[in-house]
């Protein structure tokens, strides 16, 4: 078996033309001897582009560095690598982490990193890399933890087996009670192995006065918002599960009222759906009410310029970072009563919860919002902000994750 594995690795090396030296690990600069009681943590994910998983990885990496521990991240690379390295984390590029065929080669590369860099704990954040982490941690005899980032579908036995790697670690992090329940029900994992750690909002970036009044006026002017118009914002990529069509059909009942809807997000790779949504806008005669904006870096400005944020997802999501960020900006949120997002909003107190895929239910919530005076909307927004500050902060997420690491490592 060992001989076959060596032949397989030899073939993969020839096929990919990737030697261990190309992993950008330089013993003098990266793989320094870890001081006593200073654990080395390796987080592994497919890539470091934009997204909730990637952002969470960077946030935890910074916490590890701030604690004077050794922080490593392995991925295929991406736009967040520079930010990660500036914070003091060592990034290791493994080009095969997205390849199912080369999963054992990825595991071998991770094993080498674990041994050369004296890694104490591996944190897997996605299913395919988790398989590589599983084998590498077994070979190196170091513990592995995972973060269960989504309610992965189990349509057949193969999918169930493929997903099950996310519960093979010593501990499993769930970003919401919804995911905790999903893990227990689907994979029969005991509660003692699951840690509920809500994803958190960075309150240094998201707070009511983060954007100046002058900037808000400029944005609303750019959006062509008229005096007295209520501004709804639906932030998120253009994909059917985000519920764009449901919201448009619900708002079509209020053509006689003063409102503007901002659909903000990327449609890259979803051009067909994007064109369909534009057709729905025309068919419903909503061109004067709806504005489409591409995704932007400073999403705080969009939250600040909106009156209400709407997230009418038709499928449950593991958390709901957008919902939490909007709440931190003191904005009422209308969202569906499914998934992790439903744990963030308290209906009729910090926003409204509606049934998924229901135009009628969403229309009722919008009707209630239209009836409210600005002062009352402000009170709901303030309540939303207070709830985020109590339960969904970045500092809480970071602190609980470090405590979990310490528990596993017994330090």
N, C-alpha and C positions, 0 to 999 in steps of 0.2 A: 504493500500500500504506500509506504514511504517512497519507494523507488518510482512508483507511478506519479505521485505528487510532484517529485522533483522533475520528472520528464515533462509533466504538464506545465510547471512553472518555467522550465527552460524554453518550451515551445511558445508560451505566452510572451516571454521576454523578447524572443526573436520576432514574434508577430507584431508586437506593439513598439519595438525598438525603444523600450523604456527601461533603463538601468536604475538601480536604487539611487545613484548619484543625482538623477534628474528630479528627485523628490525635494530638492532644495533644502536638504538637511545637511548642515555643515557642523560637524562636531564641536568646533571651536566656538561657534556663535550661537547655535541653537540647542544642541544636546549637551548642555552643561550639567555637571553633577548636581543633583538635587540635594539641597541641604537637609539635614535631619528635621523632621516634623514639617516639611514644606511639600505637601502632596503635589503631584503632577497630574493634571486632568486633560484628557483628550476627548474633545467633542467631534463627532463625525456626522456629516450630512452630504447630500448630493452636490450642492453648489451654493455659492454665496452671492446670489442675486437678491433682488428685493422680495420681501415676503415675510410673513409672521414667524416662520421657523427660523429663517436667516437672522432676522432682527433679534429674536430671543437668544439665539446662539451668541451673537455679538454682545448682548447685554450681560449674559452669564460669564462670558470670557473676560469682560472688563472687571466684573466682581472678583473673579479668581485672581486676576493680576493685582487688584487693589488690596487683596488679602495677603499679598506677597507669596502666593502659590505660583506654580508653573502652569501656564495655560497654553494648550495646543489645540488647533482645529485642523481637521483633514477634510478636504473637499476637492472637486474638480476645478475650483476657482470661481471667479465672479467679481462683480463690481464692488463688493463690500470688503474685499481682501485688504486693500490699503487702509481702510478705517480700522479693521481688525488689528493689523500689524502696528499701526500707530499707537494703539492702546496698550501694546506690550505683549500681545499674543503671537505665538509662532504659527504661521500657516504652512501646512504641508499639502502640496498638490498631488493627488492621485487620480490620474486621468481615467481610470477604469471603474470608478465608484458608481457610475451609472449603467454599467454593463452587467446584465444577468449572466452572460456566458463566462465572464471573467471574474466572477465573484470570489473564487478561491485565490485567484491572483491578488485581488484587492485585500483579501484576508492576510495573505502572506506579507504584503507590503505593510499593512497595519501592524502585524506581528513584529516586523523589524523595527518599526517606529517605537512600539511599546518597549522593546528590549533596549534599543539604543538611547532612548530619551528617558528611561526609567519611569514610564507612565504607571501611575498607581490605580487609576480608574478610567474606564471608557464610558462615554455617554453617547449613545446612539439616538439619532433624531429622525430617522426615516427608515422605511422597511428594507429596501435593498442594501444600503450601507450597514444596516443592523445585522444582516446575515454575515457580512464580512467581519463586523465587530464581534459577533458571537463566536465565530471560529477563532479569530485572533486572540480574543480574551481567554478562550479555553486553552489554547496552546501556551499562552504566556502566563496563565494562572493569575489573572487579575480580574477584579469584579467589573461587571457591566451593569449600567442602569439605562433605561430608555425613557423617552417622552412620547406618549401616545397622542400624536397630534391630530388625529381625525377618526371618525367612525367609519373605518374602512369596511367596504362591502364584503360580504362572505357569500357570494352567489353559488359557490361550489366548494368541494373539498380542497381543491388546489389553492383557491384564494384564502380559505381558512388557514391552511398550513402556512402559506406565504405570510399572512398577516401575524401569525402566532409568534413570530420572532420578537415582536414588540412586547411580549410578556415573558420572555425568557431571561430577562435581566434579574438581578437580585432585587431590584425595586423598579416600580413603574410609576412615572409621573403622569398624572392626569390633569389637564388644564381646566376641567370643569366637573361638576357633579354628574352631568350628563355622560361624560366619558367614563367616569368611575362606574356608573351603572352599566354602561355598555360593556366594559371590560369584565365586570363580574358576571353578567348574564351570558355573554358570548363565549368567554374563555375560562369561566369557572375559577377565576383567580381570587384568592382570599384577600379580605380587606387589609390584612397586615402587610401585604406586599405592595399595596397601592397608596400613593401619596397624592392627595389633592393639593395642587399648587396652581392657583389661578394665575393666568398671564396678567402682567401688570402694566400700568400706564406710567410713563415718565412724567411726573408732575412738574418737573423743571422745564418741560417743553409744552405741556398741555395744561393750561389754566386760563381762566376767563380773561385776564388782562394781557395774555401773551401777544395779542395783536392790537395795535393802536387803533383808536377811533378813526384817524385819518386813513389808515390802510383799509379799514373796513369800508369806508365811504368810497374809496377808489375801486375796490373789488365790486361793490354793488353797482357802481356806475358802469364798470366794464360789463357786468351781467345785464345791464339796461333795466335795473330794478326801478320801478316807479314808486312814488310816494304812496305809502299805505299798502304796498304789496307784501304778502307773506311769502318768504323764501323757504322752499323745501330743498334739501340736499340729499341725493342718493350717491354716496361715494362707493366705488368698487369697480372692479373690472367688468367689462361687458360679457356676461355669461348668463345663460338662462336661469341658473339657480339663484341669482341675485334678485330676481323678481321685478325687473324693469317694467315688463308688460303689465303685470298685476297693478303696479302703482299708477301707470298711465291710464288704465281703464277705470281705476277708482277715482282719479282726479278729473276724469272727463265729465263727471256729474257736477262739477263746480266751475264750469266755464264762465258763469255769471259773476264769480268772485274774483278779487284781485290777488293773484298768486303767480309765483314763478318757480319752476322746478329746474334744478341744476343736476344733470346726470354727469358725474365726473369719474372718469376711469379710463383705463387702457382698453383698446379693442384689438390689440396686436394678436394675430392668430385666431380672432373671432370676428373677422370681417363680415361673414355671412349673417351672423346674428346681429351685428351692429347695423347692417343695412335693413334687416327686418324691423328692428326697433325704430329706425327712422321712418319706415313705411307706416308703422303703427301710429306714430305721432301725426303723420299727414292724414291718415284715414280717420283719426279721432278729431281732426281739426284743432290740434293743440300747438301748432307752430309758434304762435305768439306767446305761449306760456312756457315752452320748454327750451332750454339751452343745453347743448352738449359741450363739455369741456374735457380736454385730455387730462390724464393723471398729472399731478404736480407734486413737487417735493414738499413744499410748505403747506401740508394739508390743514394745518392749524388755521390758516387764513380763510380757507373755505368754510370750516366749522364756524369761525367767528362771524363770517358774513351771512350765515344762514340763520333762520329762526327755528327750524325744526329739522332734525336729521331722520331720514327714513331708511330702514334696512329690512325690506320685506322678503328675505330669503325664503325659498320654497323647500329647501333641504336643510336639515340640522347641521350646524357647524360646531366644531369643538369648543370654541370660545366666542369671540366677537370683539376683536380688538377695536374695530371702528366704532362700535357701540360704546365701549368704555372710554375711548378717546373723546368722543362727542360729549359724553357725560362729564368728563373732566373739564371740558370747556364750557360747562353749564348750559348745555343744549338738551332740551327734551328730545327723546328718541321714540319713534314708532317702529316696532320690530315684531317679528313673528314669535309665537309662543312655542318654539322648538329649539332644541340644542342648547349650547352654552350661553347664547345671547339672552335667552329667557331668564337666566339667573342674574343678569346684570340689571335689568329693568324691573321696577316695581310698578305694575299697571295702575294708572291714575294717580301715581305719586311722583315718579321720575320720568314718566312717559306713558306709552300705551303698548299693550301686548295684543296681537291679533292672530287669528287662525291663519296658518299658511295656505297660500294659493286661493284665498277667499277675497274676491273683489268687494263683496258686500261688507264683510267685517272690516276691511281696510277703509272702505268708504265711511263707515260709521265713526271710526277713530279720527279720520280727517275732518269729518263734520264737527266733532267735539272740539278739535283744535281750532277750527275756524271761528267758533263761538267765543273763545277765550280772549280776554283783554290782554294786552302786552304785559301788564303787571303780573297776571296769573301765570302766563308762560314763563316769566322770569322766576317766579317762585318754584315752578316745576323744575326748571333748569338748575336752580340753586340746590334743590333736593337731590338732583342727579349728581351734581358735583360732590356733595357731601357723602353720598353713597360710594362713589369711586374712591374718595380719599380714605374711607374706612375699610374697604374690602379688596380693592383692585389696583394696588400701587406696585410700581416696579421694585421699590425697595423691599416690599414684603415678599415678592416673588424671588428676588435675589437672595434674601436672608434664608428663606425656607429651602431653597435649592442647596445652598452651602451647608445648611444643617443636615440635609439628606446625605450629601457627600461625606460629611464628618461621621454620620451614623454608619454608613457602609464601610468606611475606612477605619472606623473605631479610633478616631483621633480627637 
